[in-house]
Amino acid sequence: MTASKPASPDIHALASDLRAGRRAALARAITLVESRRSDHQAAARDLVQALLPDTGKAVRVGITGSPGVGKSTTIDALGMFLIEHGHKVAVLAVDPSSARTGGSILGDKTRMARLAASDQAFIRPSPASGTLGGVAAKTREAMLLCEAAGFDVVLVETVGIGQSETAVCDMTDFFLALMLPGAGDELQGIKKGLVELADMIAINKADGDNIKRANLAAAEYRSALHILAPRSEHWHPPVETYSALSGIGLDKLWKKILEHRTAMTASGEFASRRREQQVKWMWSIFETRMMARLRADAAIRAKVKKTEGDVADGRIAPAVAAERIAEMLR
């Protein structure tokens, strides 16, 4: 006797529980959108569609920076600051995945001890699984689910290991780049692509003996930003110093985030960016679905494998091979 397949969840009940702010329902909903089962994927699409009117009101902030800059400590401190000021904070923390096993440490909750213990916060660590920018494949859907559950601030923490940060910008309203003071020549250390995308640069660990170095680093970043074209004509990225450890300067960071939202809304750019993000999201999902079709059909997989061999051995050009693979999907 074969075991029966687990039934798909009741979408209407799950949506109702999620709107009521039930944390267990939110956790189940995110697990559903992350599932690779085809019936779960279909149910997840229906769930997100049903909840769409309840989304879009949160402040979405992407936070990036190199390992060791203090991303998790900053989020823990900033999250508690926001909760003390009446906000509900959701954190989507993406952990590095093993290229060999696909596993990840998922240790963000241990580095956000205060937030993890708060009823007004929700932390969801997810493996990056090799996706671009260190952003989990379902981070966008998870963000919408958090908004529908009543969280009015969503913080997305990226892996920060040199992958493209464009993916983060394409799903958040404000992109915050964290830097360290005294980490060598700041101007030489600037990653131009990252700085051009950032809506603000924040120098962490501006406390104790580091204050002078932090102020010096901030001055150098401000000088560098003058020679780079700003991402928006309505906003010139500020450079601030703060200390995640002591909490000094967190109020300045949040004030700048709100000022940015006000400026973008007044110019109409906020709504424009949100619309562009939705369209980019659609094409991203489409590309993922096409790759899934290539992997799902055994006959197509065999043909693709042979085509890969032909390209590797120099028998056909990559452009010709790509066209052949595209023909297989027609």
Solvent accessible surface area in square Angstrom, and as a share of the most:
residue,aa,sasa,rsa
1,M,244,1.09
2,T,125,0.73
3,A,100,0.77
4,S,105,0.68
5,K,143,0.61
6,P,90,0.57
7,A,94,0.73
8,S,54,0.35
9,P,51,0.32
10,D,91,0.47
11,I,27,0.14
12,H,156,0.70
13,A,49,0.38
14,L,9,0.04
15,A,3,0.02
16,S,61,0.39
17,D,39,0.20
18,L,0,0.00
19,R,111,0.41
20,A,66,0.51
21,G,25,0.24
22,R,130,0.47
23,R,94,0.34
24,A,66,0.51
25,A,1,0.01
26,L,0,0.00
27,A,34,0.27
28,R,127,0.46
29,A,0,0.00
30,I,0,0.00
31,T,75,0.43
32,L,10,0.05
33,V,4,0.02
34,E,60,0.27
35,S,24,0.16
36,R,208,0.76
37,R,69,0.25
38,S,87,0.56
39,D,42,0.22
40,H,34,0.15
41,Q,59,0.26
42,A,41,0.31
43,A,9,0.07
44,A,8,0.06
45,R,114,0.42
46,D,86,0.44
47,L,0,0.00
48,V,20,0.12
49,Q,120,0.53
50,A,42,0.33
51,L,2,0.01
52,L,70,0.35
53,P,105,0.66
54,D,49,0.25
55,T,20,0.12
56,G,25,0.24
57,K,151,0.64
58,A,2,0.01
59,V,16,0.09
60,R,15,0.06
61,V,0,0.00
62,G,0,0.00
63,I,0,0.00
64,T,2,0.01
65,G,5,0.05
66,S,65,0.42
67,P,88,0.55
68,G,57,0.55
69,V,1,0.01
70,G,17,0.16
71,K,17,0.07
72,S,7,0.04
73,T,61,0.35
74,T,0,0.00
75,I,0,0.00
76,D,14,0.07
77,A,6,0.05
78,L,0,0.00
79,G,0,0.00
80,M,37,0.16
81,F,38,0.16
82,L,0,0.00
83,I,27,0.14
84,E,129,0.58
85,H,116,0.52
86,G,69,0.66
87,H,45,0.20
88,K,56,0.24
89,V,0,0.00
90,A,0,0.00
91,V,0,0.00
92,L,6,0.03
93,A,1,0.00
94,V,6,0.04
95,D,6,0.03
96,P,64,0.40
97,S,31,0.20
98,S,46,0.30
99,A,117,0.91
100,R,212,0.77
101,T,93,0.54
102,G,40,0.39
103,G,38,0.37
104,S,34,0.22
105,I,151,0.77
106,L,72,0.36
107,G,11,0.10
108,D,1,0.01
109,K,99,0.42
110,T,112,0.65
111,R,120,0.44
112,M,0,0.00
113,A,67,0.52
114,R,127,0.47
115,L,1,0.00
116,A,46,0.36
117,A,87,0.68
118,S,18,0.12
119,D,113,0.58
120,Q,78,0.34
121,A,1,0.01
122,F,15,0.06
123,I,9,0.05
124,R,43,0.16
125,P,27,0.17
126,S,12,0.08
127,P,47,0.29
128,A,6,0.04
129,S,57,0.37
130,G,67,0.64
131,T,37,0.21
132,L,121,0.60
133,G,5,0.04
134,G,0,0.00
135,V,6,0.04
136,A,12,0.10
137,A,69,0.54
138,K,60,0.25
139,T,6,0.04
140,R,34,0.13
141,E,16,0.07
142,A,5,0.04
143,M,5,0.02
144,L,7,0.04
145,L,1,0.00
146,C,0,0.00
147,E,12,0.06
148,A,8,0.06
149,A,3,0.02
150,G,43,0.41
151,F,6,0.03
152,D,55,0.28
153,V,0,0.00
154,V,0,0.00
155,L,0,0.00
156,V,0,0.00
157,E,8,0.04
158,T,3,0.02
159,V,11,0.06
160,G,12,0.11
161,I,98,0.50
162,G,57,0.55
163,Q,62,0.28
164,S,42,0.27
165,E,18,0.08
166,T,62,0.36
167,A,16,0.12
168,V,0,0.00
169,C,4,0.03
170,D,23,0.12
171,M,5,0.02
172,T,1,0.01
173,D,10,0.05
174,F,2,0.01
175,F,1,0.00
176,L,0,0.00
177,A,0,0.00
178,L,1,0.00
179,M,27,0.12
180,L,50,0.25
181,P,13,0.08
182,G,40,0.39
183,A,76,0.59
184,G,55,0.53
185,D,83,0.43
186,E,17,0.07
187,L,91,0.45
188,Q,151,0.67
189,G,60,0.58
190,I,33,0.17
191,K,86,0.36
192,K,118,0.50
193,G,41,0.39
194,L,15,0.07
195,V,1,0.01
196,E,62,0.28
197,L,45,0.22
198,A,0,0.00
199,D,2,0.01
200,M,0,0.00
201,I,0,0.00
202,A,0,0.00
203,I,0,0.00
204,N,3,0.02
205,K,80,0.34
206,A,13,0.10
207,D,39,0.20
208,G,62,0.59
209,D,138,0.71
210,N,35,0.18
211,I,86,0.43
212,K,169,0.72
213,R,117,0.43
214,A,0,0.00
215,N,79,0.40
216,L,109,0.54
217,A,1,0.00
218,A,1,0.01
219,A,47,0.37
220,E,47,0.21
221,Y,9,0.03
222,R,106,0.39
223,S,68,0.44
224,A,8,0.06
225,L,27,0.13
226,H,160,0.72
227,I,146,0.74
228,L,30,0.15
229,A,80,0.62
230,P,54,0.34
231,R,77,0.28
232,S,7,0.05
233,E,145,0.65
234,H,86,0.38
235,W,31,0.11
236,H,130,0.58
237,P,22,0.14
238,P,25,0.15
239,V,4,0.02
240,E,24,0.11
241,T,22,0.13
242,Y,2,0.01
243,S,0,0.00
244,A,6,0.05
245,L,158,0.78
246,S,66,0.43
247,G,28,0.27
248,I,119,0.60
249,G,9,0.08
250,L,7,0.03
251,D,83,0.43
252,K,84,0.36
253,L,0,0.00
254,W,20,0.07
255,K,123,0.52
256,K,50,0.21
257,I,2,0.01
258,L,73,0.37
259,E,64,0.29
260,H,3,0.01
261,R,55,0.20
262,T,93,0.54
263,A,30,0.24
264,M,1,0.01
265,T,81,0.47
266,A,89,0.69
267,S,48,0.31
268,G,38,0.36
269,E,39,0.18
270,F,33,0.14
271,A,49,0.38
272,S,35,0.22
273,R,28,0.10
274,R,36,0.13
275,R,152,0.56
276,E,96,0.43
277,Q,15,0.07
278,Q,85,0.38
279,V,82,0.47
280,K,101,0.43
281,W,30,0.10
282,M,104,0.47
283,W,132,0.46
284,S,44,0.29
285,I,54,0.28
286,F,95,0.40
287,E,110,0.49
288,T,87,0.50
289,R,93,0.34
290,M,47,0.21
291,M,87,0.39
292,A,49,0.38
293,R,117,0.43
294,L,20,0.10
295,R,148,0.54
296,A,84,0.65
297,D,61,0.32
298,A,66,0.52
299,A,63,0.48
300,I,25,0.13
301,R,117,0.43
302,A,66,0.51
303,K,115,0.49
304,V,24,0.14
305,K,145,0.61
306,K,139,0.59
307,T,10,0.06
308,E,93,0.42
309,G,28,0.27
310,D,12,0.06
311,V,48,0.28
312,A,87,0.67
313,D,96,0.50
314,G,63,0.60
315,R,151,0.55
316,I,31,0.16
317,A,52,0.40
318,P,95,0.60
319,A,78,0.61
320,V,72,0.42
321,A,5,0.04
322,A,60,0.47
323,E,90,0.40
324,R,112,0.41
325,I,38,0.19
326,A,41,0.32
327,E,83,0.37
328,M,45,0.20
329,L,32,0.16
330,R,201,0.73
